[in-house]
Amino acid sequence: MAGIRLHVISPLVLVAVGKCARDPSVFVRKCAANALPKLHELRQEEITSAIEEIVGILLNDRSPGVVGAAAAAFASICPNNFTLIGRNYRNLCQILPDVEEWGQILLIEILLRYVVASHGLVKESIMSSLLCIESSHSEKDVFDVNVALEDNGIPSRTYDSELVNLVSRSYIEGLGEYLTRSSDTNARSSDLNGARFTSGKTNDDVKLLLQCTSPLLWSHNSAVVLAAAGVHWIMSPKEDVKRIVKPLLFILRSSGASKYVVLCNIQVFAKALPHLFVPHYEDFFVSSSDSYQSKALKLEILSSIVTESSISSVFKEFQDYIRDPDRRFAADTVAAIGLCARKLPKMANTCVEGLLALIRQELLTSDIESGNGEADVLIQSIISIKSIIKQDPSCHEKVIIQLFRSLDSIKVPEARVMIIWMVGEYSSVGVKIPRMLTTVLKYLAWCFKSEAVETKLQILNTTIKVLLCAKGGDMWTITRLFSYLLELAECDLNYDVRDRARFFKKLFSHNLCSQVPEETNALQENKDLPLVLVECIFRKQENLAASEPINDRFYLPGSLSQIVLHAAPGYEPLPKPCSSLCDDLGQFSNSIDRTTALGEEWTGSSSNGTDDPDTSGSLDEESGSNYDSQQSIPGLSDNSGTGDSASEGDRNCDPLIQISDAGIACSNENGASHSGFPDLEGMMSKRALESWLDEQPGSSSPSASEQIQVRQSSARISIGNIGRQVKAKSYTLLDPANGNGLKVYYSFSSEASTISPQLVCLETFFENCSSETMSEVTLVDEESHKALDLADLTLATTASSLTSQSDLPTLVPMEEITSLEPGQTMKRILEVRFHHHLLPLKLALHCNGKKLPVKLRPDIGYFIKPVPMDMETFIEMESRLPGMFEYARRWSLVY
């Protein structure tokens, strides 16, 4: 029944699901839990609260099968309603080990989100790096764990605080916060304070969550193990995080299907806390049955956890990997050697010697130009050597000279470009390199014509760098070589090379006009503007990589987004710490303010009621009555001296339903009115209300005249403005991730269309969530070509009403938003004609010249039209609607 997508029968299905949720049978209650998400997909606001109530009942169930299905229903219906989890938290933790495996995954995620939203993050966990970075107000502080504990001089408990802070921050920040952090490098890394953290040693809920998930670390289902490991990774104290290592390694060896997923998560753990996996480095050695993706991840993990005690064994493995037939994997191994050398500076010389030997071997024994992947190994070898030299160029002068001498034998353009870059970057290093620069530049000028385009561009850049650092007698020779290279480049077939040559010739026009070294030195001393510009462009940048911020994106452990490295559909980060507590406090303060306002109103009405000469009945009767005129109608207390501020505050506390004595209002029509509401002036007294309810008044023996006066009283019920007290539900038309920073959401408006009653009015809001201005934002209907201009529609409706539904447009053209600034929100009223009460309307959103398809989904509540009928017709139609549990049976007696 729940699979029948009809809004008409949804109330009946909801009643059936509610009864099944209380059924004695476990299977019936489980089916009821599975039916709730299908009911919720109908998007009926009036049954949402009832569905959430049933979810809460099922979460309190004692059967593990029902709880697993209820957790799935909770995750799809109300994932942020942590009140339902708070009522049943201990029961859910105790029953977690007995729930079915796929239900355990959902329930672990729900419990983790509840603990973070209710109690905050744990001070002793890795998430405490957010608190440390905030309290120190410095992103360069190093946050170490037990830094004094060393094994053989190697700090085994240290880690990079910036990387750990980045991982922790990625777990709780959404897409908008990540984009803001990536665009603004000076933005604060965290806005968390000590109030958002709790102690894992004293908080009972945190200890209970860690205790109930510990047995699941050894589950047969690898997804359950990853989910439980994610909880301990985020919430467990740092000294207890090591308990996740052996379960992860166990499923890494036993489950071949999930090996890649496990490695993706271990990769993040090893980068943040390398000491966890240092004793188990042999588990990440590559086997012949591994896929290329698994091999690449294992190499990256090995380069992260390698130490001086294990580097020898790791290098022996790398020597075998380099000889692998898969040359792409061999190139990745060379890159891993470079990472190990940068992490362990003492092993840099050994790594460089091995890489140079590999380059010589590749040049002698391999056919690099055949395209079998040997060129990738050569290029990656030079990249690794380049990264090692960059750490300390003065200690690797001989390595740089060897690379200069190998230029004649290396023919790969990408490799030649990097070596030529080192010629200009390290032209002033040591004593031998400056002496051989003239010879190297002559060789580059000689082979300039036969070089590739990228090599020619790098030769020009390198020559300028050498020219800026040249001294003494080499200045004149290098200047002539530069002039010769510019003449060759101006005649080159490639326009990029020609443009680069003209640009450099214009900058060095003064220097090239003179061939005398003394005049050139004088020009250098004068520091004219072109020369200053050249120095700014080609100045050597030292330690540039160390100053660049890390903007990598990490996702929650065990999630699909961590595997595909982008936010997959349905991914949600952890809630803000203590966000559920803040919401509860906000609602509590609002209720206190409302109660205080009502209390002040009660006091003012009581003081006014004693001085009112027109109040009927005795003082005792009025003091015992719960109905008072000043209480029910705040507008009648204007003469109490509270002023405009009191009336403004009372306006927010207007009751939705007001009961008044119509008889008193009628009697005062001819008399003087004491208030601005003559028909609601006097509220009913206790005697009038009882008479209206056909009950005897409190007096035991009333007189006949009093009975007649009371019987003539009648009551009037007034319904206030419900629109101010009911908040319209908003729907997302376009999210910022798919709209390039543009967010569009809409809600159905109760106001009627001025064009035709067939049109539905929508309040649409356009919000710019990006950092750039958006222009020409509009919504159009491209499928229907019958849309008229707005002016023509207005003119047509004034002349004659639209009687045919086919004459109406699907979407009345909206006013175009010419400009939308960053952070700005603009509102537009759309008038739409839906073709069906269930099918969405396909529209096109134009923004910055781009077209984005969107779907506008209807709400059945705005399609209901009143049908006039008399009482007899109503009773007849009502009789045709049998109840849900009515049935008929026939039976016959056999004698």
C-alpha positions, 0 to 999 in steps of 0.5 A: 500500500505504501508503494502506491504513490497517491496522495489521496490514500496516504492518510489511510496508509499512515493509519495502517502503518501506525497500527502495524508499528504497535503490532505484536509481530516483529515482522509486521513492525519491521514492514511498517518501518520499511513503509515509512520512507515511501510515505515520506517521499510523497512530501506531504507536510501534514503527515510529516510529524505523524511519520516522525512520531512513528519513527520514534516508536519504532526506535524504542523497539526491543527487536534488533530487526525492527531497530535496524529498519527504523534506523534506515527510516530515520536516516531518510526521513528526519536525519537531524531530529536528534530528539528522537535519538536522545530518548532512546540513546542507551537502548540503541547502544545496547542493541547495536551489536545485535542489529543486522549488519547493514542496519549497524552501519546506519545506526553507527552513523546516527549515534555518532552524529547525535553525540557530536551534536549533543555533547561536542567533540572529544578533547583527547581525540585528534579533533582537539587540534581544532581547539589547539589551533584556535587557542594558540592563534597561530597556524605554525604551532606544532601539536605533538603527542608524547613528543618526548617518547622516542625509539632509537632517536626517532620521534614515534608520536609526532605528526603534522598539526596542520594536516591533522587540523585540515582533516579534522576541519574537513569532517565538520565543514560543508561545501560552502565553508570549504570554498570560502577557506580555499578562496581566502587563505587568511581566513580563520581555520576554526571558530570552535571554542572550549564549550564545543568540546567534552571529555571522553573520560567523564562523558558517559554517552561517549564512553557508551558509544565507544564501548558498544562499537568496540566489538564491531571492529572484528565484524565479518562485514568490512563496511561495519568495521570501517564504520566502527573504525570511523567512530573510534578515529573521531571520538576515541582518545589519541592513545586508544586510536591504535585499536583500529589498526589490526582490524583494518589490516585484517580485512585488508588481508582477508577481503579482496573485494574491499581492499581498495576501499580500506586502503583509501581510508588507511591512506588518510589515517597514515598521513594524519598519524603515521606512528599507528602503522609504522610497526606494520609497514610490511603489510603494505608491500605490493603483491602480484595480484594487486590492481594498479590502484591498490599498488599506488595507494600502498606506495603512498602509504609506505612513503608516509610511514617509513622510518630510518629503521625500516627504510632499508627494507622498503628500498629493497622492495622498491628495487624490485618494483622498479623492474616491474613490467608495468612501467607506470607502476615503476614511475610511481615507485620512483616518485615514492623514493623521492617522498621518502628522501624528503621525509628522511633527509639523512637518506637523501644522498642514497636516494639521489645516487640510486636515481642517477644510476636508474637514469643512466640505466634507462638511457643505456638499455631502454628505447625511450622514444618507443612509447612503452612507458620508459619515458615516464620513469625517466621524467619521474626520476628527474622530478624526484631528484629536483625535489630533493635538490630543492631542499638543500641545493648547496649540498648537491652541486655535483648532482646538478653538474651530472644532470647538466652533462646528461643533456646531450643524451636525454631526448625527452622534452619534459626531462630536458625542460626540468634540467634546463630550469635547474640551469637557471635556478641554481646558476649561482650555486657553488664554484663550478656551476657558474664557470660552466654556464657559458658552455651550457648556454652555447650548447642550448643556443646550438640546438635551439632550432631542433628543440620542442616548443616547451623546451624553447620557452624554457631556454629563453627563461633560463638565459634571462635568469643567468643574465641577471646573475652573471658577473665579470667577463661572462656578462658580454658573452651571455648578452650576445648569446641572449641576442642570438636566441632572441633573433632565432625565436623571432623567426620561429614557426610557433607564435608562442615562441615569437611572442615571448621573444618580442616581450623579452626584447622589449624589456631588454631593449636598453641592455641589448643596445650596448655591447660593452660590459661597463655600459651594461654594469652602469645600466644595472646600477641605475636600475631602470624600470624594465630591469626591475620588472624582469627581476620581479618576474624571474626572481628565484623563489626559495621555499615556495612549496613550504609556504603554500597552504594545504587545501586538500579535501577529506571526507568522513571515513567509510563514506563513498565521497572518500573513495571518489574524492568529491562530495557524492550525492547524499553526503553530509558532514558531521553536525556542528558540535553542540548544535543540538544543544544550542537549538534546544536552548534557543527554543527554551529561551523563546518559550521563556520569553513567551511565558514572560510576556503572557505573565505581564499581560495577565498582570496588566489585565488583572489590574485593569479588570478590577477598575472596569465598571461594566464588568458583570457579576460579582468580584468573586465570580470574575476572579475565579473565571479563566476568561477575561477580556484583557487576557484574550484580546491584547488590543483592549489593554491600550488604556492600561498605560503600557504604550505602543511598546506593550501593544507591539509585544502583545501583537506577537502573542495573539491567540489563533482562536478567540471566543467572545460574547456576541450578545454583549457586542450587539448590545453595545452597537447603539451605545458608546464603544470602549475599544477599537473592536466593537464586535469583540468588546466584552468577553464571556463571563463564566456564567455566559460560557456555561449557558452557551454549553447548555450547562447550569451556572455555578449558582444553585438557585438563579432567578428567572430574570437571570436565567432569561438574560443568560439564555439570551447570551450567545458566543462568537468564535473568531479565527485570527490570522493563521498565515503569521503563525504557520511557516511555509515549507521551502523546497530547493530548486537549485543547490549551490553545488550544481548552480555554480554558487547560485542557490534557488529555493521556493515556497507555495504562497497562499495569495491568489493569482491576479491573472487566473485561478488556475495559476499557483503563486510561488515565492522564489528566492535567489541567493548568491553563495559564491564570491562573484557577481551574477547577472541575467538570472531568470526562469523560463519555460522552454518546452511551452511556446505558448507563453505570452508577454506579461504586458499582453497578459495583463491587457488581456485580463483587463478586457476579458477573463481567461476562460480556457485553460489552454490560453494560460501560459505554463509560467508567467514571465518573471522579472529578470534579475540583472545583477546579484551580488555575493551574499545577496538574496532577491525574491520573485513571485512566480505564477505557474500552471502545473499540468498534473498534481504529481508530475514536476514542471521542467524549467530552465534557469539562465544565469551568466549566459548559462542554462541550467535545467531545474524541476519545479515539484507541485504540492497537492494542497494547493490544487484543492478547490471548494465544491459547493453542495447541499446537505443531502448531497454531502450525506449521500457522498459520505455514505459512499466512503466506507471506513478502512476497517469495514468489511462484509461477510456472507455465510449460510447454515447447512442443516 
